[in-house]
Amino acid sequence: MYAWDEAIGHAEAAVAILDHVGAPPARQAEAAARAAELLIRATSDYGRAVEHLQAALEHYRATSDDVAIATVRSRLGYVLSVHYRVMDIPRALEHFAAAESLLTDGSAAFDVHHGQAMAAVFGLRTEEGCAASDRARELADGLGRPDLVALAQAWQASHRAHRGELTAALGNAPWPSPSRGPTSLPS
């Protein structure tokens, strides 16, 4: 159930085997992306996750599967934004921008804009972050997902605070503000 290391070992063995036998690029890409996802979820080695995602990206490029390419680029953007050992905000934003034109609706689009908002905080790009967090909020509202709304609101609050709009920041916070009283719920 919690055998992360074992699961990662099997996933990485599959990547090596598929590479060795010259499996079709789509199969190699899927295996590399799966190995990366396990590493990300286990929070065990973001550097190896980036390597697997970059391999998946190259394999998907060979298939010309634009949606798969965009999905991997979005995931690369996330990983390059989330942990100090691999953090590269300019590259992360580049990956998100490339994914944005193809992942235009649903949770995939939310992931792109949420990721852009997160990366913009760390990259001190307030205006980009405001736009991305606002778009993430619109998408979350459209999906009817209060959990995603709360994520977007947190980035909206952060970017509004960085902009000096403290009242707006407090109004966007996913927690009750003193002005709304302790029993009110976020809108």
Accessible surface in RSA format (square Angstrom, percent):
REM  Atomic radii and reference values for relative SASA: ProtOr
REM  Chains: A
REM  Algorithm: Lee & Richards
REM  Probe-radius: 1.40
REM  Slices: 20
REM RES _ NUM      All-atoms   Total-Side   Main-Chain    Non-polar    All polar
REM                ABS   REL    ABS   REL    ABS   REL    ABS   REL    ABS   REL
RES MET A   1   208.26 107.8 128.30  84.9  79.95 190.4 120.85 102.7  87.40 115.8
RES TYR A   2   171.96  80.3 148.60  84.5  23.36  60.8 111.32  83.7  60.64  74.8
RES ALA A   3    53.90  49.6  36.88  56.9  17.02  38.7  49.02  69.0   4.88  12.9
RES TRP A   4    96.11  38.6  93.88  45.4   2.23   5.2  81.89  43.7  14.22  23.1
RES ASP A   5   116.97  81.9 105.80 105.3  11.17  26.4  39.25  92.4  77.72  77.5
RES GLU A   6   109.52  62.9  97.28  73.6  12.24  29.1  39.67  76.7  69.85  57.0
RES ALA A   7    37.41  34.4  29.11  44.9   8.30  18.9  35.20  49.6   2.21   5.9
RES ILE A   8     6.75   3.8   6.75   5.0   0.00   0.0   6.75   4.9   0.00   0.0
RES GLY A   9    38.79  47.8   0.00   N/A  38.79  47.8  32.65  89.6   6.14  13.7
RES HIS A  10   120.52  65.9 113.24  78.7   7.29  18.6  82.89  85.4  37.64  43.8
RES ALA A  11    14.45  13.3   5.54   8.6   8.91  20.3  13.79  19.4   0.66   1.7
RES GLU A  12    41.83  24.0  36.65  27.7   5.19  12.3  18.38  35.5  23.46  19.2
RES ALA A  13    47.98  44.1  39.42  60.8   8.56  19.5  46.97  66.1   1.01   2.7
RES ALA A  14    40.10  36.9  35.45  54.7   4.66  10.6  39.57  55.7   0.54   1.4
RES VAL A  15    30.16  19.8  28.56  25.9   1.61   3.9  29.10  25.3   1.06   2.9
RES ALA A  16    60.96  56.1  50.82  78.4  10.14  23.1  57.60  81.1   3.36   8.9
RES ILE A  17   106.73  60.7 104.89  78.1   1.84   4.4 106.72  76.8   0.01   0.0
RES LEU A  18    25.26  14.1  25.26  18.1   0.00   0.0  25.26  17.7   0.00   0.0
RES ASP A  19    94.23  66.0  82.69  82.3  11.54  27.3  11.60  27.3  82.62  82.4
RES HIS A  20   160.34  87.6 131.08  91.1  29.26  74.9  86.09  88.7  74.25  86.4
RES VAL A  21   100.02  65.8  64.97  58.8  35.05  84.5  73.25  63.6  26.77  72.6
RES GLY A  22    56.85  70.1   0.00   N/A  56.85  70.1  29.41  80.7  27.43  61.4
RES ALA A  23    12.98  11.9   4.51   7.0   8.47  19.3   9.47  13.3   3.51   9.3
RES PRO A  24    83.27  60.7  77.17  70.3   6.10  22.2  83.23  68.7   0.05   0.3
RES PRO A  25    51.44  37.5  51.41  46.9   0.03   0.1  51.44  42.5   0.00   0.0
RES ALA A  26    38.29  35.2  38.08  58.8   0.21   0.5  38.08  53.6   0.21   0.5
RES ARG A  27   135.34  56.8 133.86  68.2   1.48   3.5  34.89  47.7 100.45  60.9
RES GLN A  28    20.01  11.2  18.26  13.3   1.75   4.2   3.75   8.0  16.25  12.3
RES ALA A  29     0.00   0.0   0.00   0.0   0.00   0.0   0.00   0.0   0.00   0.0
RES GLU A  30    74.81  43.0  70.78  53.5   4.03   9.6  19.43  37.6  55.39  45.2
RES ALA A  31     5.29   4.9   3.35   5.2   1.94   4.4   4.53   6.4   0.76   2.0
RES ALA A  32     0.78   0.7   0.78   1.2   0.00   0.0   0.78   1.1   0.00   0.0
RES ALA A  33    27.06  24.9  23.72  36.6   3.34   7.6  24.00  33.8   3.06   8.1
RES ARG A  34   146.57  61.5 141.24  72.0   5.33  12.7  61.01  83.4  85.57  51.9
RES ALA A  35     0.00   0.0   0.00   0.0   0.00   0.0   0.00   0.0   0.00   0.0
RES ALA A  36     0.02   0.0   0.02   0.0   0.00   0.0   0.02   0.0   0.00   0.0
RES GLU A  37    44.06  25.3  43.82  33.2   0.24   0.6  31.69  61.3  12.37  10.1
RES LEU A  38    40.30  22.4  40.30  28.8   0.00   0.0  40.30  28.3   0.00   0.0
RES LEU A  39     0.06   0.0   0.00   0.0   0.05   0.1   0.00   0.0   0.05   0.1
RES ILE A  40     9.28   5.3   6.97   5.2   2.32   5.6   6.97   5.0   2.32   6.3
RES ARG A  41   159.55  67.0 132.22  67.4  27.33  65.1  37.30  51.0 122.26  74.1
RES ALA A  42    22.90  21.1   2.36   3.6  20.54  46.7   6.41   9.0  16.49  43.7
RES THR A  43    92.60  65.9  71.27  72.3  21.32  50.8  45.87  61.6  46.73  70.6
RES SER A  44    62.16  52.5  25.29  33.7  36.87  84.9  31.72  67.5  30.44  42.6
RES ASP A  45    46.55  32.6  40.59  40.4   5.96  14.1  11.63  27.4  34.92  34.8
RES TYR A  46    26.42  12.3  22.48  12.8   3.94  10.3   7.88   5.9  18.54  22.9
RES GLY A  47    27.23  33.6   0.00   N/A  27.23  33.6  22.80  62.6   4.44   9.9
RES ARG A  48    89.38  37.5  88.56  45.1   0.82   2.0  42.00  57.4  47.38  28.7
RES ALA A  49     0.00   0.0   0.00   0.0   0.00   0.0   0.00   0.0   0.00   0.0
RES VAL A  50    13.10   8.6  13.10  11.9   0.00   0.0  13.10  11.4   0.00   0.0
RES GLU A  51   113.16  65.0 106.19  80.3   6.97  16.6  39.20  75.8  73.97  60.4
RES HIS A  52    25.42  13.9  24.92  17.3   0.50   1.3  17.92  18.5   7.49   8.7
RES LEU A  53     4.13   2.3   4.13   3.0   0.00   0.0   4.13   2.9   0.00   0.0
RES GLN A  54    70.65  39.5  69.81  51.0   0.84   2.0  26.30  56.0  44.35  33.6
RES ALA A  55    37.61  34.6  29.41  45.4   8.21  18.7  36.79  51.8   0.82   2.2
RES ALA A  56     0.00   0.0   0.00   0.0   0.00   0.0   0.00   0.0   0.00   0.0
RES LEU A  57     7.69   4.3   7.69   5.5   0.00   0.0   7.69   5.4   0.00   0.0
RES GLU A  58    98.34  56.5  91.35  69.1   6.99  16.6  48.69  94.2  49.65  40.5
RES HIS A  59    47.94  26.2  47.03  32.7   0.91   2.3  24.39  25.1  23.55  27.4
RES TYR A  60    25.69  12.0  25.69  14.6   0.00   0.0   8.18   6.1  17.51  21.6
RES ARG A  61   105.05  44.1  88.73  45.2  16.32  38.9  38.46  52.6  66.59  40.4
RES ALA A  62    73.95  68.0  32.45  50.1  41.50  94.4  45.38  63.9  28.57  75.7
RES THR A  63    50.40  35.8  19.57  19.8  30.83  73.5  28.12  37.8  22.28  33.7
RES SER A  64    86.06  72.7  66.20  88.3  19.86  45.8  36.97  78.7  49.09  68.8
RES ASP A  65    63.12  44.2  55.95  55.7   7.17  17.0  18.47  43.5  44.65  44.5
RES ASP A  66    80.19  56.2  75.95  75.6   4.24  10.0  11.67  27.5  68.52  68.3
RES VAL A  67    87.85  57.8  87.29  79.0   0.56   1.3  87.29  75.8   0.56   1.5
RES ALA A  68    16.83  15.5  10.33  15.9   6.51  14.8  16.18  22.8   0.65   1.7
RES ILE A  69    26.09  14.8  26.09  19.4   0.00   0.0  26.09  18.8   0.00   0.0
RES ALA A  70     1.26   1.2   0.16   0.3   1.10   2.5   1.26   1.8   0.00   0.0
RES THR A  71    69.05  49.1  68.00  68.9   1.05   2.5  60.24  80.9   8.81  13.3
RES VAL A  72     7.70   5.1   6.97   6.3   0.73   1.8   7.70   6.7   0.00   0.0
RES ARG A  73    36.39  15.3  36.39  18.5   0.00   0.0   1.97   2.7  34.41  20.9
RES SER A  74     8.74   7.4   8.38  11.2   0.36   0.8   4.02   8.6   4.72   6.6
RES ARG A  75    69.72  29.3  68.19  34.8   1.53   3.6  30.84  42.2  38.87  23.6
RES LEU A  76     0.08   0.0   0.08   0.1   0.00   0.0   0.08   0.1   0.00   0.0
RES GLY A  77     0.00   0.0   0.00   N/A   0.00   0.0   0.00   0.0   0.00   0.0
RES TYR A  78    60.94  28.5  60.94  34.7   0.00   0.0  26.89  20.2  34.05  42.0
RES VAL A  79     0.00   0.0   0.00   0.0   0.00   0.0   0.00   0.0   0.00   0.0
RES LEU A  80     2.28   1.3   2.28   1.6   0.00   0.0   2.28   1.6   0.00   0.0
RES SER A  81     0.00   0.0   0.00   0.0   0.00   0.0   0.00   0.0   0.00   0.0
RES VAL A  82    50.04  32.9  28.08  25.4  21.96  52.9  28.68  24.9  21.36  57.9
RES HIS A  83    51.67  28.2  49.61  34.5   2.06   5.3  29.23  30.1  22.43  26.1
RES TYR A  84   158.22  73.9 136.47  77.6  21.75  56.6 112.75  84.7  45.47  56.1
RES ARG A  85   182.81  76.8 147.32  75.1  35.49  84.5  45.74  62.5 137.06  83.1
RES VAL A  86    26.38  17.4  14.16  12.8  12.22  29.5  22.59  19.6   3.79  10.3
RES MET A  87    72.11  37.3  45.09  29.8  27.03  64.3  21.09  17.9  51.02  67.6
RES ASP A  88    45.15  31.6  39.34  39.2   5.81  13.7  15.59  36.7  29.55  29.5
RES ILE A  89    15.36   8.7  13.39  10.0   1.97   4.7  13.39   9.6   1.97   5.3
RES PRO A  90    85.86  62.6  78.22  71.3   7.65  27.8  80.18  66.2   5.68  35.3
RES ARG A  91    81.67  34.3  80.92  41.3   0.75   1.8  41.89  57.2  39.78  24.1
RES ALA A  92     0.00   0.0   0.00   0.0   0.00   0.0   0.00   0.0   0.00   0.0
RES LEU A  93    18.86  10.5  15.60  11.2   3.26   8.2  16.07  11.3   2.79   7.5
RES GLU A  94   104.81  60.2  94.71  71.7  10.10  24.0  36.61  70.8  68.20  55.7
RES HIS A  95    15.07   8.2  15.07  10.5   0.00   0.0   9.23   9.5   5.84   6.8
RES PHE A  96     0.73   0.4   0.73   0.5   0.00   0.0   0.73   0.4   0.00   0.0
RES ALA A  97    57.99  53.3  46.49  71.7  11.50  26.2  46.80  65.9  11.19  29.6
RES ALA A  98    36.82  33.9  17.16  26.5  19.66  44.7  28.27  39.8   8.55  22.7
RES ALA A  99     0.00   0.0   0.00   0.0   0.00   0.0   0.00   0.0   0.00   0.0
RES GLU A 100    66.76  38.3  63.76  48.2   3.00   7.1  17.24  33.3  49.52  40.4
RES SER A 101    86.94  73.5  60.77  81.1  26.17  60.3  53.59 114.1  33.36  46.7
RES LEU A 102    81.99  45.7  63.23  45.2  18.76  47.2  64.60  45.4  17.39  46.8
RES LEU A 103    12.22   6.8   9.34   6.7   2.88   7.2  11.92   8.4   0.30   0.8
RES THR A 104    81.98  58.3  68.88  69.8  13.10  31.2  48.48  65.1  33.50  50.6
RES ASP A 105   107.13  75.0 101.76 101.3   5.37  12.7  30.54  71.9  76.59  76.4
RES GLY A 106    26.65  32.9   0.00   N/A  26.65  32.9  20.99  57.6   5.66  12.7
RES SER A 107    59.28  50.1  54.81  73.1   4.47  10.3  19.32  41.1  39.96  56.0
RES ALA A 108    38.42  35.3  32.35  49.9   6.07  13.8  36.75  51.7   1.67   4.4
RES ALA A 109     0.35   0.3   0.35   0.5   0.00   0.0   0.35   0.5   0.00   0.0
RES PHE A 110     3.09   1.5   3.09   1.9   0.00   0.0   3.09   1.9   0.00   0.0
RES ASP A 111    77.18  54.1  71.84  71.5   5.35  12.6  17.46  41.1  59.73  59.6
RES VAL A 112     0.01   0.0   0.01   0.0   0.00   0.0   0.01   0.0   0.00   0.0
RES HIS A 113    16.40   9.0  16.40  11.4   0.00   0.0   7.06   7.3   9.34  10.9
RES HIS A 114    28.42  15.5  28.30  19.7   0.12   0.3  17.67  18.2  10.76  12.5
RES GLY A 115     1.18   1.5   0.00   N/A   1.18   1.5   1.18   3.2   0.00   0.0
RES GLN A 116    23.99  13.4  23.52  17.2   0.48   1.1   6.59  14.0  17.41  13.2
RES ALA A 117     0.24   0.2   0.24   0.4   0.00   0.0   0.24   0.3   0.00   0.0
RES MET A 118    12.15   6.3  12.15   8.0   0.00   0.0   0.00   0.0  12.15  16.1
RES ALA A 119     0.00   0.0   0.00   0.0   0.00   0.0   0.00   0.0   0.00   0.0
RES ALA A 120     0.83   0.8   0.43   0.7   0.40   0.9   0.43   0.6   0.40   1.1
RES VAL A 121    22.60  14.9  18.90  17.1   3.71   8.9  19.45  16.9   3.15   8.5
RES PHE A 122    97.38  48.7  69.76  43.2  27.62  71.9  74.45  45.1  22.93  65.6
RES GLY A 123    24.43  30.1   0.00   N/A  24.43  30.1   9.68  26.6  14.75  33.0
RES LEU A 124   147.84  82.3 123.46  88.3  24.38  61.3 125.22  87.9  22.61  60.9
RES ARG A 125    89.92  37.8  82.83  42.2   7.09  16.9  22.43  30.7  67.48  40.9
RES THR A 126    31.85  22.7  27.40  27.8   4.44  10.6  13.94  18.7  17.91  27.1
RES GLU A 127   109.17  62.7 101.70  76.9   7.47  17.8  69.38 134.2  39.80  32.5
RES GLU A 128    89.89  51.6  80.17  60.7   9.73  23.2  47.98  92.8  41.91  34.2
RES GLY A 129     0.00   0.0   0.00   N/A   0.00   0.0   0.00   0.0   0.00   0.0
RES CYS A 130     3.23   2.4   3.23   3.6   0.00   0.0   3.23   8.2   0.00   0.0
RES ALA A 131    65.18  59.9  52.83  81.5  12.35  28.1  60.71  85.5   4.47  11.9
RES ALA A 132     8.16   7.5   3.90   6.0   4.26   9.7   7.81  11.0   0.35   0.9
RES SER A 133     0.07   0.1   0.00   0.0   0.07   0.2   0.07   0.2   0.00   0.0
RES ASP A 134    43.44  30.4  42.11  41.9   1.32   3.1  19.04  44.8  24.40  24.3
RES ARG A 135    86.29  36.2  85.37  43.5   0.92   2.2  28.73  39.3  57.57  34.9
RES ALA A 136     0.41   0.4   0.41   0.6   0.00   0.0   0.41   0.6   0.00   0.0
RES ARG A 137    44.22  18.6  44.22  22.5   0.00   0.0  11.20  15.3  33.02  20.0
RES GLU A 138   101.19  58.1  89.78  67.9  11.41  27.2  40.14  77.6  61.04  49.8
RES LEU A 139    17.73   9.9  14.00  10.0   3.73   9.4  16.52  11.6   1.20   3.2
RES ALA A 140     0.00   0.0   0.00   0.0   0.00   0.0   0.00   0.0   0.00   0.0
RES ASP A 141    76.37  53.5  56.46  56.2  19.91  47.1  28.71  67.6  47.67  47.5
RES GLY A 142    71.68  88.4   0.00   N/A  71.68  88.4  38.34 105.2  33.33  74.7
RES LEU A 143    68.91  38.4  42.33  30.3  26.58  66.8  46.58  32.7  22.34  60.1
RES GLY A 144    57.31  70.7   0.00   N/A  57.31  70.7  34.85  95.6  22.46  50.3
RES ARG A 145    97.55  41.0  96.95  49.4   0.60   1.4  33.64  46.0  63.91  38.7
RES PRO A 146   107.43  78.3  98.02  89.4   9.41  34.2 101.70  84.0   5.73  35.6
RES ASP A 147    75.60  53.0  62.07  61.8  13.53  32.0  49.15 115.7  26.45  26.4
RES LEU A 148    17.80   9.9  17.80  12.7   0.00   0.0  17.80  12.5   0.00   0.0
RES VAL A 149    19.65  12.9  19.65  17.8   0.00   0.0  19.65  17.1   0.00   0.0
RES ALA A 150    39.43  36.3  37.63  58.1   1.79   4.1  38.19  53.8   1.24   3.3
RES LEU A 151    82.63  46.0  81.42  58.2   1.21   3.0  82.36  57.8   0.26   0.7
RES ALA A 152     0.30   0.3   0.00   0.0   0.30   0.7   0.30   0.4   0.00   0.0
RES GLN A 153     4.65   2.6   4.65   3.4   0.00   0.0   0.00   0.0   4.65   3.5
RES ALA A 154    38.96  35.8  33.58  51.8   5.37  12.2  33.90  47.7   5.06  13.4
RES TRP A 155    48.17  19.3  48.17  23.3   0.00   0.0  45.27  24.1   2.90   4.7
RES GLN A 156    12.93   7.2  12.93   9.5   0.00   0.0   0.00   0.0  12.93   9.8
RES ALA A 157     7.30   6.7   6.26   9.7   1.04   2.4   6.75   9.5   0.55   1.4
RES SER A 158    29.69  25.1  20.98  28.0   8.71  20.1  21.09  44.9   8.60  12.1
RES HIS A 159     0.42   0.2   0.42   0.3   0.00   0.0   0.28   0.3   0.14   0.2
RES ARG A 160    27.81  11.7  27.81  14.2   0.00   0.0   0.00   0.0  27.81  16.9
RES ALA A 161    39.64  36.4  28.49  44.0  11.15  25.4  28.68  40.4  10.96  29.0
RES HIS A 162    98.46  53.8  62.93  43.7  35.53  90.9  40.45  41.7  58.00  67.5
RES ARG A 163    95.28  40.0  64.55  32.9  30.73  73.2  27.43  37.5  67.85  41.1
RES GLY A 164    55.49  68.4   0.00   N/A  55.49  68.4  29.58  81.2  25.91  58.0
RES GLU A 165    64.63  37.1  57.02  43.1   7.61  18.1  35.82  69.3  28.80  23.5
RES LEU A 166   124.19  69.2 116.87  83.6   7.32  18.4 117.70  82.7   6.48  17.4
RES THR A 167   123.65  87.9 114.28 115.9   9.36  22.3  80.78 108.5  42.87  64.8
RES ALA A 168    42.68  39.2  29.70  45.8  12.99  29.5  39.86  56.1   2.83   7.5
RES ALA A 169     8.85   8.1   8.04  12.4   0.81   1.8   8.37  11.8   0.48   1.3
RES LEU A 170    69.93  38.9  66.92  47.9   3.01   7.6  69.59  48.9   0.33   0.9
RES GLY A 171    43.93  54.2   0.00   N/A  43.93  54.2  30.67  84.2  13.26  29.7
RES ASN A 172    29.09  20.1  28.80  27.8   0.29   0.7   0.58   1.4  28.52  27.6
RES ALA A 173     0.38   0.4   0.35   0.5   0.03   0.1   0.35   0.5   0.03   0.1
RES PRO A 174    33.43  24.4  14.91  13.6  18.51  67.3  14.91  12.3  18.51 115.1
RES TRP A 175   127.51  51.2 126.68  61.3   0.82   1.9 115.72  61.7  11.79  19.1
RES PRO A 176    62.43  45.5  47.56  43.4  14.87  54.1  47.80  39.5  14.63  90.9
RES SER A 177     3.67   3.1   1.83   2.4   1.84   4.2   1.00   2.1   2.67   3.7
RES PRO A 178   121.06  88.2  88.40  80.6  32.66 118.7 100.87  83.3  20.19 125.5
RES SER A 179   103.74  87.7  59.60  79.5  44.14 101.7  56.10 119.5  47.64  66.7
RES ARG A 180    70.25  29.5  47.91  24.4  22.34  53.2  50.96  69.6  19.29  11.7
RES GLY A 181    20.53  25.3   0.00   N/A  20.53  25.3  19.76  54.2   0.78   1.7
RES PRO A 182   127.13  92.7 100.37  91.5  26.76  97.3 107.92  89.1  19.22 119.4
RES THR A 183   127.82  90.9 102.31 103.7  25.51  60.8  77.59 104.2  50.23  75.9
RES SER A 184    35.86  30.3  25.71  34.3  10.15  23.4  34.52  73.5   1.34   1.9
RES LEU A 185   149.35  83.2 131.60  94.1  17.75  44.6 132.17  92.8  17.18  46.2
RES PRO A 186    48.71  35.5  29.90  27.3  18.81  68.4  29.90  24.7  18.81 116.9
RES SER A 187   102.27  86.4  72.17  96.3  30.10  69.3  75.50 160.8  26.77  37.5
END  Absolute sums over single chains surface
CHAIN  1 A     9771.2       7903.2       1868.0       5872.7       3898.6
END  Absolute sums over all chains
TOTAL          9771.2       7903.2       1868.0       5872.7       3898.6
